[in-house]
Amino acid sequence: MTALHDLAATELLAAYRERSLSPVEVTRAVLDRIEAWEPHLHATYALDAEAAMATARTAEARWLRHAAGENVGALEGVPAMIKENIATRGVPVPLGTAATVLAPAERDAPPAARMRDAGAVILGKTTMPDYGMLSSGLSSFHALTRNPWDLSKGPGGSSAGAGAGVAAGYGPLHLGTDIGGSVRLPASWCGVFALKPSLGRIPIDPPYAGRVAGPMTRNVADAALMMGVLAQSDDRDATSLPAEAIAWSQLDRDVRGLRVGLLLDAGCGLAVDAEVAAAVHAAADRFAAAGAHVEPVAPFFTRAMLDGMDAFWRMRSWLDWSALPPDRQAQVLPFIVRWVKGGASLSGEQVFRGYSQMATMRDAAVAAHRPFDVILSPTAPIAAFAAELASPTDDAERPLEHIAFTVPYNMSEQPAASIGCGFTNAGLPIGLQIAAKRHCDLLVLQVARAWEQMRPAPRPWPELPPTSA
């Protein structure tokens, strides 16, 4: 029998409807799972078991009245966690750094509000690195977040706690954010599913270039369930897309005739590890065997794009860091301080040219997609790296070498997902990225679901390490 903490959201809702399970017993089981794993993972922030159980009891009562005709929310009674930079009322938002002055958030940010309105049982928040600047679980505010598949490895970032939590069974529904790969990279390195939707599909506050919120789950259907709740317009986000009737639950799609591009060389950054390349190529072969037309895609990302974006974000971060008083500057992770100080010597021309490269990146990604319905690629060029490192290179002068496959789709505003497609010989997950044209979010989910059905049976989810005597 499947453990309660391993049940999908769709399974929980069906069980609640049949009254074979209650939100109270499920929430208690998930909280017990978190209590057992947390000494090893450190993936949560502001975990509130008391509030979660109160919400679960309310949901249980609603499901009991549902038999008499009362409506229930689309996520009624389903445990969920939210990345700590997505505001939830009454909870401070440290942004992963000890440099933040903590003050309770006055209201829910749009994605948190939609989850709460839909009846989700919000257990608490998940961790992130300082300011979300790292693809790592390293933080000056939180304890080091680790990967449940191998505790010596990191979960990726910046949605670090979410990636680790999904894999470890911290409830079926998690919400992260992504500006360069921050839901997809943890998904890849933790072996879970994540969708970075089209910009504006899920309203976010505050909005800025490339930033989106996205679901992180163990399967595609649960992510689609979340999209039905989250994809609603909100005027707090000026980039918010108009409301659109999208049948998120209609995931079945025949891939015969699908035009699929295969991108195995991003064009710059870290070289793709041989095991990663083999797993992604094998996935493309399965699509071809199922009737898709698969063709190679030439690299479209360049060193100028990566370095230009780096210059722009360094300057922005330098200005933010410089505005802090000295005592708070000293609390930011040293790696990030080394990186932001590189912005001090940049000229206005360098920063402007760097910003322009982000538009060049957008145009290149859009052009590469014109002949295809979707493009397959590695999500990350390597498997998970040592937990203590800030980035795979651990070099503040080359901190972005691992995001060449993911960041173009933030700048082009296109949807892209990461889904497991294998494991290394060392037992570490490998992620397959599936990207499509802007606004084709449902297509990405459908192709991911098709892959979910045709891929080899995945390994069991990681188990707790043995306790020492």
N, C-alpha and C positions, 0 to 999 in steps of 0.2 A: 504494500500500500504506500502511495506517495506521501511523504511527510508534508504537513500543512505548510511549512515555510517554502516548500518546493512547488506548490501549486501555482499555476498561472492565474492571472486576474480573470480571464474568461472562464476558467474552471471554477474559481471562487464564486463568481456571480451566478453561475448555473447552480452551484450547490446551495447558495443562499436562497435562490428562487425555489428550489426543491425542499428547503428547510432541512437538508442533511448536514449542513455546517452553519455556524453562526459567526458573525464578525468578531464577537468577543473571544471565542476560542482560537480563531485564526490570529487575531492580533496578539494574544498572549503567546502563542507559539512562535510568532515572528520575533517578538521581544525577547523570548528565551534564546532564540537563535543568535540574535545580536549580542546578548549578554555573554554567550559562550565564545563568539568569534572576536569580540571587540578587543580583548587584551592582546590579540595577535595582529589585528588589522588597523585599529584606530581610524575607522572610516566615518564616524559620526560626530556631529556637533549639535548641541542643544537637544539631545534626545529627551523626549518628554513622555515617559510611559504613562503617567497619570492622565495627561490630557488625551493621549491616544486611546486609552481604555474607556474614557468618558465618551469619546466620539464613537468608539466601537459599540458601546451600549446604546447610544442613540440610533446608530445604524441598525442594530439588532431589532430595536423596537419598530423602526420603519419597515423592515422586511416582514415583521409579524403582521403589521397593518396592511402591507402590500396585498395580502390575500383578500383583504376586504375592499381593495380598490385604490388604496393610497399609492401615489407615485413614489418611486425611489430614484435616486440619482444614478447617473450612468456608471459611477464608480463606487456606489454605496457600499461602505464597509470594507473596501479593499485597502490594505496597508500600502503606504507610499512614503517616499522620502524626497526631499527637495534640496538641491545644491545650495550651499549657504550664501551665495551672492544673489540669490533670488529672494527678495524680501518676503518674510512672513510676519504678520503683525505681532508686535510685542517681543520679537526676538532681535537682538543686535546682529548687525551684518559686518563681521570683521574683515571680510574679503581675504581671508587666509593669512593675514599679517598682524603681528603684534603691534604694528605702528598705528593701527586704527583706534580712534577714540570710540568706545562702544556706547551705543545708545539704542534703545528698542525701536524697531521699525514701526512707523505709525500705521501702515496698512500693508496688505498683501500686494506684491507685484502681480501683474496680469496673469502669468501662468499659475502662480500659487492660488490666486483667487478662483480661477477656473477649476482647479483640482479640488479645492475646498467646497465650492458650490456643487460639484458633482458628487459629493459625499465620501471622497477618499478619506481614509484614516491617516492623517499626517503624523508619522512617528517622530519626526525631527528633521534635522538638516544633515547634509553630507559634506565632507571636508574638501578643501581646495588649497593649492599653494598660494604664496603671497601674490595678491592682485591677479591671480589667474595667469601669471606670466610664464609658468613652467608646465611642461608635460611630465609632471612628477608629483609625488605625494609629499614633497618636502615643503615645510611651512614653518614660519617663525611663531605662529600662533597655535597650530595643532600639533599633536604628536605625529611622527612620521607614519604616513599611511602606506600599507603594504599590499601585495598581491596575493590573494588566497591560493592561487595555483602554485606559488613558490614564494615563501615569505622573505626570501633574500632579494626578490625583485619588487619594483614599483608597479603601481596599477596604471601609470600614465596620468595625464592631467590635461586641462585643469580640473575636469570633473572626476577627481581622483577617488574620493570616497564613494561616489555613485558607481563607478566601474567595479570597485572591489565589493561594494554592497550587493549589487545585482548578482555577481558570481557566487557570493557566499550565502545568499538567501535572505537578505534583509528586506523582504517584501518584494512583490513582483513589479511594482511601478516606481521608477526613479526619473527625476527631471534634472537635466544638466544644461549647461550653456556651452557655446562653441563659437570661437572667433578665428580659429586657425586649425581646428581639429580636436577641440576639447571635449566633445562627446565621442567622436569616432576613434581617437587614439586610445582612450581607456577601454572602449569597447573591444578594440582589436587585441590589446594586451591582456584583457581579462576574459576574453572569449564570449562576450555578450553581444546583443544587438543595440544599435543606436542609429537614430535618424537625425541628421542636420537638415531641417526643412528649408524651403525657399525663404529668403529674407522676407519678413513680414507675415509669414504664414501663422506663426505663433507670436503674438505681440509680447514685447519685453520692455521693461523699464529699469534703467535707462537704455534707450536704443542708441547704437552708433555703428559705424561702418563694419559690415560683416557679422555682427553679433546676432546670434539666434539662441533660443531655447529649444531643447529637443528631448524626446523620450529615450530612456535607456532601460531595456527590458531583457528578458531571456528569450523572447520569441517575437516574431513579427506581428502576430495578431494582437498581443498586448500593446505594442507601440501604436498600432492602428486604432485601438480602443482609446488610447490617450489622445491621439490626434483629433478624434471626434469631439473631445472635450476642449482641447487647447486651441484649436484653429478657429478662433472667433475674433472679430475685429475689436480693437480697444483704442480709444483716442489718446491714451497716454503714450502710445507708440506711433510717431508720425509716419513710420514705414509700414504700418499695419495694412495688410491686404484687405480688400472688401470681403464681407462674408460671402461664402460660396458653398453651394450644396455639393459636397463631395461624399461619395459612398465609400467611406474609409474601410468599412467591413468587407467590401467586395475585393478580396485579395486573390482569387483564382484567376490565373492568366496563362494561356498557352504560349510558350516561348517560341513556337515554330514561326519562322519568318522574322523574328526579332533581329534588328540590326545592332550587333554588339561589337564595340571596340575593345581591344585588349591593350592596356598601357602598362608596360613592365619597366619602363625607364622614364622617370619624371622629368629628366633633363638636367637636374643639378641636385645637390644635397647628398645625403648618404647613399652609398651603393646598396642595391637591394640584395639582401642575404639570399643565398642559393635556396635554402629551404622555403623561404617566403615566396620566391619567384616560382618554385615548383608547385607549391600549393595553389597559387593563383592561376597558374597555367592549367593545372588539372581541373580547376573549376570552370575555366573557359572551355576546356575540352568537353566537359559534361553538358554545357550549354549547347555546344555544337552538335553533340550526339543527340540532343533533344530537339534539334531542328533549327536552332538559331544560326544566323549568318555571322560568324566571328572573323574580324579582321584586325590586324595590328594597328595601333595608333602611334604616330610619331610623337616624340617628346614635345611639349609646348611650354613648359616652364623653364625659366632661364635664371642664371646667376644674377643678372641685373634686376630681375623682379624680386628675388629673395633679398638681395642686399638693399634694394631700394625700400622695400617694406620695412626691413630692419632699421634703416636710418629714420624713417618716419616715426615708428613706434618708440625708438630710443629717445628721440627728441620729445615726443609727447610725455613719455615716462620720466624723462629728465626734468621737465617742467613741473610735473606733479611731485616728484621726490624733492626737488629743490624748494618747493613751497612749504614743506614740512619743517617744523622746528627741529633743531639738532637732536634732541633726545628721541624724537620719533624717527628721524632718519636712521639713527643708530640701531633701531629695532628691525629694520628690513633685512631680509636675508642677504649676506655678503655677496653671493653670486649675482643677485639682482642689482645690487648697488654697483658692482663692477660693470654690469651691462649698461645701466642707465647713465653712468658717468661718461660713457662713450658718446652720449648725445651732446655733451658740453662743447665739443669742438666742431660740431657740424654747422655748416653755413646755411643760410636761408635757401640758397640755390640747391644745396645737397638735399635738404629736406623736401623742397618742392619737387625735385626730380624723383625722389623716393616715393612721394605721394602719387606722382604720375604713373609710376610703375604698377601701382595697384589697379589703375584703370587698364593698363596694358595687359596685366594678368587676366582681368575680366574678359577683355576682347579675345585673348588667346584661348581661354577655356571655352567661350561660346563658339568660336570658330571650329575648335577641335570636335565639338559635339554635333555640328550640323549634319554630318553623314550618318549619325547613329541615333538609336533610341536610348541606349545606355552605354556607358563606358565602365569596364571592369578594370580594377587595378589593386595593388596592395593598398591597404589603409596606411600602414607604416612600413618602412623598408626593412626593419629589423623586429625581432621579438622583444619582449620586456627586458629592461636593463636593470642594473643594480639599484635598489631602493634608495640608497643614500645619495645618488647622483641627481643633480638639478636637471640634467638633460643627457641624452645619449653621449654627446661629446664632452660634457661637463666643462665646456669652454665658453666663457662669457663673450668671446669674440666671434664664436660660431654657434650660437644657441639654437638656431632654427633649421639645422640641416635635416631634421627628421620630418618636417611638415610639408615637403614639396608635393606630396600626393594629395594632401587634404586642403591646404590653405587656398588654392586657386578657386575652389567652389564657394568659399566664403566671400571672396571678392567678386565673383561672377553671380552670386546670389542664387546659385543652383542647388537643388536638393541632392544630398549624398548620404548614403548609409554605410555602416560597417557591420558585417556579419561574419561569424566564424567560418573558416574554410579549411581548418586542419590544425595540426600541432607540430612543433619542432621535435626532434629526437629527444630533447631534454624535457618534453612535456609542456611546453609553453604555447599558448594559443596564437594563431595567425588569423588576421582579419582580411576579408575581401571587401573592398570598397565598390559600391554600385552608385553611379552618378547619372543624372539625366538633365534634360533642359529645364530651365526655370519654370516653376509652377507645376512640373510633372511629379509632384510628391507621391501621388498615389501609384504611379508607374514604378517608382523606386521601391515602394513597399511590395508591389505585386511581383516584381522580379526577385526581390529578396525572399519573398515567400516561395516562389518557384525554386530558388536555390535551396531553401530550407527543406523542401520536399525531395530534391534530387541528390543532395549531398550525402556522403556516408554518415552513418549514425554517429552523433557526437559522443564524446566521452562523458561519464558521469560528472556532475558538478563537484568541485573540490570539497573535501571533508575536513573537519577540524583536526589539527595536528594532535598526536597523542599527548596526554598530560604526563608530566614527569612524576615519578614516584616520590 
